Amino acid sequence: MDIFYYWQKLESNLKNRELGYFGSNNSKLTEVAERLPKRIWVFKTPRGMKGSIQLMGSLLVCEEPRVAIKTDYPNVVYYDLFSPESVIYTDSNTPERIAEVSGYFQYRFHTAFSANFQGDSGLQALESNVVRGLESIVAGWDKVQMLEKVEEREKVQPINPFNQQTR
């Protein structure tokens, strides 16, 4: 099981180095995290393309924060931004790829599309059959390790650089 997460502020979070976790006031995040997901697949609506989604990346979930985090959110899921498995897709913004990903999810998450991914709609559990299909879609896509997209990434340091455990 993985997590579908609608992350409209990806670019600003990368720029401001607000990384390593997703937080929410809603308990749905904790409920999904209790199912022990492996990855968080992050999506956004491409500019000017309401009703479509763009797959931005795939992030490896971890049990504890890998960077110092300050948040007031009661419900938090951490991801390992240092892992080679935490990637950003560099060519996911083509019309063909947006259409392919949107088509793959429109039937499965009709209610989320209708709600424009607001609130609970922006967070969904991805069952293994859906994950396998998504993995096959992105198999040949270009990607980079997440830190390559972070501005001033040398300022992003692990809490304990010797602790490299991931789930």
C-alpha positions as CSV (number, residue, x, y, z in Angstrom):
1,M,0.0,0.0,0.0
2,D,1.2,3.5,-0.8
3,I,-0.2,7.0,-0.4
4,F,-1.6,9.4,-3.1
5,Y,-0.9,12.9,-1.9
6,Y,-2.0,16.1,-3.6
7,W,0.9,18.6,-3.2
8,Q,0.2,21.8,-4.9
9,K,3.0,23.7,-3.1
10,L,5.8,21.4,-4.1
11,E,7.9,24.0,-5.9
12,S,7.7,26.5,-3.0
13,N,8.4,23.8,-0.4
14,L,11.5,22.8,-2.4
15,K,12.6,26.4,-2.6
16,N,12.1,27.1,1.1
17,R,13.5,23.7,2.1
18,E,10.3,22.8,3.9
19,L,10.9,19.1,3.5
20,G,10.8,15.7,5.1
21,Y,7.2,15.5,6.2
22,F,3.5,16.0,5.3
23,G,1.3,17.3,8.0
24,S,-2.4,17.8,8.5
25,N,-5.0,18.7,11.0
26,N,-7.1,15.9,9.6
27,S,-6.7,12.4,11.2
28,K,-7.1,10.8,7.8
29,L,-3.3,11.2,7.3
30,T,-2.6,9.1,10.5
31,E,-5.2,6.5,9.5
32,V,-3.5,6.0,6.1
33,A,0.0,6.0,7.7
34,E,-1.1,3.3,10.2
35,R,-1.4,1.0,7.2
36,L,2.4,1.1,6.8
37,P,2.8,2.6,3.3
38,K,6.0,2.2,1.5
39,R,5.9,5.4,-0.6
40,I,4.1,8.7,-1.0
41,W,3.2,9.5,-4.7
42,V,2.9,13.2,-5.0
43,F,0.6,15.0,-7.5
44,K,-0.5,18.5,-8.4
45,T,-2.8,20.2,-10.9
46,P,-0.8,21.5,-13.8
47,R,-1.2,25.3,-14.3
48,G,-4.2,26.0,-16.5
49,M,-5.3,22.3,-16.6
50,K,-8.1,22.0,-14.0
51,G,-9.4,18.4,-14.0
52,S,-6.0,17.0,-14.7
53,I,-3.2,15.8,-12.5
54,Q,0.6,15.6,-12.9
55,L,2.7,13.1,-11.1
56,M,5.6,15.0,-9.5
57,G,7.4,12.3,-7.6
58,S,7.6,9.3,-5.4
59,L,9.0,9.5,-1.9
60,L,10.1,6.8,0.5
61,V,8.2,6.8,3.8
62,C,10.2,6.6,7.0
63,E,9.1,6.2,10.6
64,E,11.1,9.1,12.0
65,P,12.2,12.5,10.6
66,R,15.4,12.6,8.7
67,V,15.8,16.4,9.0
68,A,15.0,18.8,11.8
69,I,11.2,19.6,11.5
70,K,9.1,22.2,13.2
71,T,5.4,21.7,12.7
72,D,2.3,22.3,14.7
73,Y,0.3,19.6,12.8
74,P,-1.0,16.8,15.0
75,N,-0.9,14.3,12.2
76,V,2.4,13.8,10.4
77,V,4.0,11.3,7.9
78,Y,7.7,11.5,7.3
79,Y,9.6,10.7,4.1
80,D,13.3,10.2,3.5
81,L,14.4,12.9,1.2
82,F,18.0,11.5,1.3
83,S,17.0,8.1,-0.1
84,P,17.8,7.3,-3.7
85,E,14.2,6.0,-3.9
86,S,12.8,9.5,-3.2
87,V,12.6,10.9,-6.7
88,I,11.1,13.8,-8.7
89,Y,10.0,13.0,-12.2
90,T,11.7,15.6,-14.6
91,D,9.6,14.9,-17.6
92,S,6.1,14.4,-16.1
93,N,4.8,17.7,-17.4
94,T,4.2,16.7,-21.1
95,P,0.6,16.8,-22.2
96,E,0.8,13.0,-23.0
97,R,2.0,12.1,-19.5
98,I,-0.5,14.3,-17.8
99,A,-3.3,12.8,-19.8
100,E,-2.0,9.3,-19.1
101,V,-1.8,9.8,-15.3
102,S,-5.1,11.7,-15.2
103,G,-6.8,9.0,-17.1
104,Y,-5.4,6.3,-14.8
105,F,-6.8,8.0,-11.7
106,Q,-10.0,9.7,-12.9
107,Y,-12.1,6.5,-12.7
108,R,-10.5,5.4,-9.5
109,F,-10.8,8.7,-7.6
110,H,-13.8,10.3,-9.3
111,T,-14.9,12.0,-6.1
112,A,-11.4,13.4,-5.5
113,F,-11.4,14.9,-9.0
114,S,-14.9,16.3,-8.5
115,A,-13.7,18.0,-5.2
116,N,-10.6,19.3,-6.9
117,F,-8.5,17.4,-4.3
118,Q,-9.5,19.7,-1.5
119,G,-9.4,18.4,2.1
120,D,-9.7,14.6,2.4
121,S,-9.8,14.2,-1.4
122,G,-6.2,15.1,-1.7
123,L,-5.1,12.1,0.3
124,Q,-5.9,8.5,-0.8
125,A,-4.7,5.1,-0.1
126,L,-3.2,3.4,-3.1
127,E,-3.7,-0.4,-3.0
128,S,-1.0,-2.7,-4.5
129,N,-2.8,-3.3,-7.8
130,V,-3.0,0.5,-8.4
131,V,0.6,1.0,-7.3
132,R,1.8,-1.7,-9.8
133,G,-0.1,0.0,-12.6
134,L,1.4,3.4,-11.7
135,E,4.9,1.8,-11.5
136,S,4.5,0.5,-15.0
137,I,3.4,3.9,-16.3
138,V,6.5,5.6,-14.8
139,A,9.0,2.9,-15.6
140,G,10.7,4.7,-18.4
141,W,10.3,8.3,-17.1
142,D,13.3,10.5,-16.4
143,K,13.8,11.2,-12.7
144,V,16.3,12.7,-10.3
145,Q,16.9,12.2,-6.6
146,M,14.7,14.7,-4.7
147,L,17.6,16.7,-3.3
148,E,18.7,17.7,-6.8
149,K,15.5,19.9,-7.0
150,V,16.1,21.6,-3.6
151,E,17.6,25.1,-3.7
152,E,20.7,25.4,-1.5
153,R,20.6,21.7,-0.8
154,E,23.9,21.9,1.0
155,K,21.8,23.5,3.9
156,V,19.6,20.4,4.1
157,Q,21.4,18.1,6.6
158,P,20.2,14.8,8.1
159,I,19.6,14.7,11.8
160,N,21.9,11.8,12.2
161,P,24.0,11.1,9.0
162,F,25.0,7.7,10.4
163,N,21.4,6.5,10.7
164,Q,20.4,5.5,7.2
165,Q,17.6,3.1,8.1
166,T,14.4,3.2,6.0
167,R,11.4,1.0,6.1
